[in-house]
Amino acid sequence: MKKRISLIVVFVLVASIFVSCTTSQVIIKRPFAASVSFPASGTYKVLGRVEYAPSQNTAGYLDFLSYAKTIYPETDDVVNILVDSEETYVINPMMPGSTTNLVSADYLMSGIAIQYLP
């Protein structure tokens, strides 16, 4: 009888360890890049701030400028550009050494749309 009870207790302990060790996600948000300059000379008009959440395939300046032109059709340039990243990791504690895998990386680009005046 004692062996049976101790076997059940050991089984419950082992099962609780496996259930408690599940994968979890960690999201890290951080600045990725910045170009915070305005044109040195010339006359320009500030149109407004533009925020763009591109996919990984379209995270470039020309796509950002095209997006800004959909909001402000008279946009000639986008300046003061900030790029923030949000990376999602999965942590698996079941593996020896607690492995971490990158699941996705999202970017948010923001800048100021301007129009050059003649």
C-alpha positions as CSV (number, residue, x, y, z in Angstrom):
1,M,0.0,0.0,0.0
2,K,2.8,2.4,0.8
3,K,4.5,1.7,-2.5
4,R,1.3,2.5,-4.4
5,I,0.8,5.8,-2.5
6,S,4.4,6.9,-3.0
7,L,4.2,6.0,-6.7
8,I,1.1,8.1,-7.0
9,V,2.7,11.0,-5.2
10,V,5.8,10.8,-7.4
11,F,3.6,10.7,-10.5
12,V,1.6,13.7,-9.4
13,L,4.9,15.6,-8.7
14,V,6.4,14.8,-12.0
15,A,3.1,15.7,-13.8
16,S,2.9,19.1,-12.0
17,I,6.5,19.9,-13.0
18,F,5.7,19.3,-16.7
19,V,2.5,21.3,-16.5
20,S,4.2,24.2,-14.8
21,C,7.0,24.4,-17.4
22,T,5.2,25.9,-20.3
23,T,6.4,28.2,-23.0
24,S,5.9,32.0,-22.6
25,Q,6.2,35.0,-24.8
26,V,8.3,38.1,-24.2
27,I,7.8,41.3,-26.1
28,I,10.6,43.8,-26.3
29,K,9.9,47.3,-27.6
30,R,12.9,49.5,-28.3
31,P,14.1,52.3,-30.6
32,F,15.6,50.9,-33.7
33,A,16.9,53.8,-35.7
34,A,16.6,57.6,-36.0
35,S,17.3,60.4,-38.4
36,V,16.1,63.5,-36.6
37,S,17.4,66.3,-38.9
38,F,15.5,69.0,-40.8
39,P,16.7,70.5,-44.1
40,A,19.5,73.0,-43.3
41,S,18.4,75.7,-45.7
42,G,15.4,76.5,-47.9
43,T,11.8,77.3,-47.2
44,Y,9.4,74.5,-46.4
45,K,6.0,74.0,-44.8
46,V,5.4,71.4,-42.1
47,L,2.4,69.4,-43.1
48,G,2.1,67.0,-40.1
49,R,3.3,63.9,-38.4
50,V,3.0,60.6,-40.2
51,E,3.1,57.1,-38.6
52,Y,3.5,54.0,-40.8
53,A,3.5,50.4,-39.7
54,P,5.2,48.6,-42.6
55,S,5.6,44.9,-43.1
56,Q,9.2,43.6,-43.1
57,N,9.2,43.7,-46.9
58,T,8.2,47.4,-47.1
59,A,10.3,49.0,-44.3
60,G,12.0,51.6,-46.5
61,Y,12.1,55.3,-47.0
62,L,10.4,55.3,-50.4
63,D,7.5,53.2,-49.1
64,F,7.2,55.6,-46.2
65,L,7.2,58.6,-48.5
66,S,4.5,57.0,-50.7
67,Y,2.4,56.4,-47.6
68,A,2.9,60.0,-46.5
69,K,1.7,61.2,-49.9
70,T,-1.6,59.3,-49.4
71,I,-2.2,61.3,-46.2
72,Y,-0.7,64.7,-47.4
73,P,-0.7,64.7,-51.3
74,E,1.6,67.7,-51.4
75,T,4.4,65.9,-49.5
76,D,7.9,66.4,-50.9
77,D,9.9,64.8,-48.2
78,V,9.6,63.1,-44.8
79,V,12.1,64.2,-42.2
80,N,12.8,63.6,-38.5
81,I,12.3,59.9,-39.0
82,L,12.1,57.5,-36.0
83,V,11.9,53.7,-36.3
84,D,10.8,51.7,-33.3
85,S,10.8,47.9,-33.2
86,E,8.7,45.4,-31.3
87,E,10.2,41.9,-31.2
88,T,8.3,38.9,-29.9
89,Y,10.3,36.0,-28.4
90,V,9.1,32.6,-27.2
91,I,10.9,31.1,-24.2
92,N,10.8,27.3,-23.8
93,P,12.0,26.3,-20.3
94,M,11.6,22.6,-21.1
95,M,14.8,22.5,-23.1
96,P,18.2,22.5,-21.3
97,G,19.4,26.0,-21.1
98,S,16.0,27.6,-21.7
99,T,16.0,28.3,-25.4
100,T,14.7,31.6,-26.8
101,N,13.4,31.9,-30.4
102,L,12.4,35.1,-32.2
103,V,8.8,34.8,-33.5
104,S,8.2,38.1,-35.1
105,A,9.6,41.7,-35.5
106,D,7.3,44.6,-36.2
107,Y,8.4,48.1,-37.0
108,L,6.7,51.5,-36.5
109,M,8.1,54.4,-38.6
110,S,7.1,58.0,-37.7
111,G,8.3,61.3,-39.2
112,I,7.2,64.7,-40.3
113,A,5.9,65.4,-43.8
114,I,7.1,68.6,-45.3
115,Q,6.5,70.5,-48.6
116,Y,9.2,72.6,-50.1
117,L,8.1,76.1,-51.1
118,P,9.4,77.9,-54.2
